[in-house]
Amino acid sequence: MKIEKRKIYWWNSWSWTSIAILLLVSIPLLTIVFNLFTKPGESWSHLYKNLLAGYFLETFLLLLGVAFFTFVLGVGTAWIVTNFNFPGRKYFEWLLILPLSFPGYIMAYTYVGVLDFTGPLQSFLRNTLQISLDGGALDIMNMPGAIFILSITLFPYVFLISRASFLQQSRTYQEAAAILGKDRWQTFFKVALPLARPAIAGGVALACMEVLNDYGVVKYFGVNTFTTGIFRAWFSLGDATSAIYLAAILLVFVFIILYLESWQRGGKRYSSEVTINRPLLRVDTSLPIKLTFSLIMTVIFLVSFGIPFLQILNWTSMTYEAILSSDFVYLVLRSFGLALISGVVIVIVSIILLYTLRLNPFYKLKYIVKISTLGYAIPGAVIAVGIMIPFLWLDKWLIGLFESRTQLFFTGTLFVMTYAYVVRFLAVGYNPIESGFQKVGIQVNEAGRLLGAGSLKTLWKVDLPLIKSSMISAVLLVFVDVLKELPLTLILRPFNFHTLATKAFDLATNEMIAESANAALVIILTGIFPIIFLNRLIRKREF
Amino acid sequence: MAVLKIEGLDKRYHEADKYAVKDISFSVQEGEILALVGESGSGKTTLLRLIAGLEHPDAGYIELSGDKIVEGHYSLRPNKRKIGLVFQDYALFPHLNILDNVKFGISGPKAERIQKAKEAIALVGLNESDQKYPHQLSGGQQQRVALARAIAPNPKILLMDEPFSNLDAMLKDQVREEIRQIIKKSGVTAIFVTHDTRDALSTADRIAILHRGYLQQIDHPRSLYDTPINPYVANFFGKVNEILAEPVEDGFFTTFGLIKDTRATEFTGKVRIIFRPENADVCPNPQQKLIGNLLKVAYFGDHQMVKIADGKGQFINIKTNNKRLFNGSEYLCFSVDQYEIHPI
């Protein structure tokens, strides 16, 4: 038998494909880092003198405010839902996740509409109760308003993660604390909260990342953060290098949050040593307390989802006749198509990366591959700048090569946009695929290969059929995220090209809020679907 | 002819770690069943994975049917090795039925593949169930499917990872014999990994003992039991006595007295003498009179275990018949069968 030996054991077509993917995915980050060593643009001194301190202060305040309120709202609701019985508890478990389907910018202008002089609240006060408020009383287009909007849209992250963490805590701990003489509140502060701390901090960190990523809310409310700074440098001042400098500083913020998050986890073990994991026992309290809980939950739900959703429905019913045209259908199809393609590409890329790890028991590779999922922590505006610059450079070079053409090859194409989505949302698709592979286990794959099937055939015949549901959920999750995405799309979209998100934002910033509700409604409704799906995934872990 | 030859195999999972296996060399003859025995962490599963090609060694080579399949950085991919592996948890493909599971590794025209798969399924006695899915079978049946799947493509060698560990004690004896029969009937060369010495002694033609990554001894079951090369191997197959001795002209001098042995001249310095409790007896033997202090007698129905001390901190256990009566404490005369002691 002739044997094929010319191979370093881990060097195969899978590993070089993965390395190529890793290089492509890290281009935006590398661009930012390398350009830091060039001279800043001419507007940098102006930015530095007049604006930078403001960017720092407002970004920091916004982060602090949102972190605090998402923590209180998220942990509080999670604790009540997991520990007490009250009317409607089962529904609030998933109703409280719904705000996630609201992109922040849509929530922002919806609330402006709700609280407007002509909006439902003031009209009601004026016409029915004869109370007239002076102009500024309900103005939320400022820093506290931005904190409010971002907190109500982002607290479900903390709610979801802490609820899952509370549910995983064994009843044994509660009982141990009770026997040691602690009441329910002491148990919460001394046992449940410290045990859930790493998870909760992870949730708050996630919310903070979203705050740094946000452009729509802060732009609409006139809050000057680093993201708006990047946009201003890029579009208004036309100064790419300054945009990069700002992006780099924003990156530092991101890495500080990432570092704090991993530091707080320390080397401690928080996983349960108790093997018999009986679920938490929910307490029946007195009726007034039960009703109070129901009331609190109802208010939180109405504020974070119910009222703005009704407002959107109301606007849609007012304007759909004018908006619903073939143009709108195209807009929807275009956005869906883009989101679907990104989802499929991300799933393919994730499978290639994870399958390489599966085939190569080469432990360092694991950490290298993990880098590829960093994109989710990096604000969309930073990724957009980091992608735009190398492609502009490439285009310039190509135009020089073919002198007759003056058209840009890449810049402002859907290809570059999809590429950016892949960089930004790779983690969203990567994680479900990773857990899918983990659940299936490595042995069936090894069995397939030992039975003579090559790595590709084994992937096709054994692994993929077994992770089908993970692949579907990965596509779904990416789909929704791409559909909502605003800052990256605004920077990278082709001229006059709109997605549902940019269209909604465009109409809203041009004082056509009611008209924008149609696109917003499509985004929200598509967002609700996977949220319910996600909730079922977490519920399954309950027992 | 040696089907498998392994030479100087080393493997560490992380650079800072201890070796999982170190300097392992042995070979397996055609049609032989070899058991790799060791405690958990002894490196036996790593060795199996190295042979299968699921891990790559840091040093050494592996030869299969005379071809080097692993050497240096070069490695034949697992799917080209023609090695069958029965996983500990069987790793049956949950989305395929039994026939498709067994058919997976067979190549050739479709009709032929089905034919071969059915033969393999018949060999393990599951003809009735070939349309069922793995989750519809019992643990023992799943294992037989895994065995059929591994044997069906005619592998050069069959590897089995802890084949008996998931079976309850009642089934074990029966399954051991069944599997031995199936392997012998198919004529395949086999290596299996186990931590249970009884599995190894009753099923294997030869046994390799691993301890902390090192191969201790490889031999036929009887030789391992009778002539272990070190105390670890000796202990592995049941209780042994180990006493220090000094070689003198006509035997080994111990704290219990002189054990006559002509081999003593081959040794210098301190020697450890190893013997099993059943190879000594309290009935005095005119050839050897060893004396100790009776410490404890434990009654087991069909035999008694007597613990004897030398007064200087060494103890030995002796298995004796159930009739003899001992009083509380006495000096006891005993002897050791000189052909059954192992000076090391």
Chai-1 contact restraints between the chains, C-beta under 6 A:
chainA,res_idxA,chainB,res_idxB,connection_type,confidence,min_distance_angstrom,max_distance_angstrom,comment,restraint_id
A,M1,B,D67,contact,1.0,0.0,6.0,A-B,restraint_1
A,I3,B,D67,contact,1.0,0.0,6.0,A-B,restraint_2
A,I3,B,L76,contact,1.0,0.0,6.0,A-B,restraint_3
A,K5,B,Y74,contact,1.0,0.0,6.0,A-B,restraint_4
A,I8,B,H73,contact,1.0,0.0,6.0,A-B,restraint_5
A,Y9,B,H56,contact,1.0,0.0,6.0,A-B,restraint_6
A,Y9,B,S75,contact,1.0,0.0,6.0,A-B,restraint_7
A,P361,B,E55,contact,1.0,0.0,6.0,A-B,restraint_8
A,Q443,B,F87,contact,1.0,0.0,6.0,A-B,restraint_9
A,Q443,B,A91,contact,1.0,0.0,6.0,A-B,restraint_10
A,V444,B,A91,contact,1.0,0.0,6.0,A-B,restraint_11
A,V444,B,F93,contact,1.0,0.0,6.0,A-B,restraint_12
A,E446,B,L54,contact,1.0,0.0,6.0,A-B,restraint_13
A,A447,B,A91,contact,1.0,0.0,6.0,A-B,restraint_14
A,R449,B,P78,contact,1.0,0.0,6.0,A-B,restraint_15
A,R449,B,N79,contact,1.0,0.0,6.0,A-B,restraint_16
A,L450,B,A52,contact,1.0,0.0,6.0,A-B,restraint_17
A,L450,B,P78,contact,1.0,0.0,6.0,A-B,restraint_18
A,L450,B,L85,contact,1.0,0.0,6.0,A-B,restraint_19
A,L451,B,F104,contact,1.0,0.0,6.0,A-B,restraint_20
A,L451,B,G105,contact,1.0,0.0,6.0,A-B,restraint_21
A,G452,B,N79,contact,1.0,0.0,6.0,A-B,restraint_22
A,G452,B,G105,contact,1.0,0.0,6.0,A-B,restraint_23
A,A453,B,N79,contact,1.0,0.0,6.0,A-B,restraint_24
A,G454,B,N79,contact,1.0,0.0,6.0,A-B,restraint_25
A,V462,B,F93,contact,1.0,0.0,6.0,A-B,restraint_26
A,P465,B,H95,contact,1.0,0.0,6.0,A-B,restraint_27
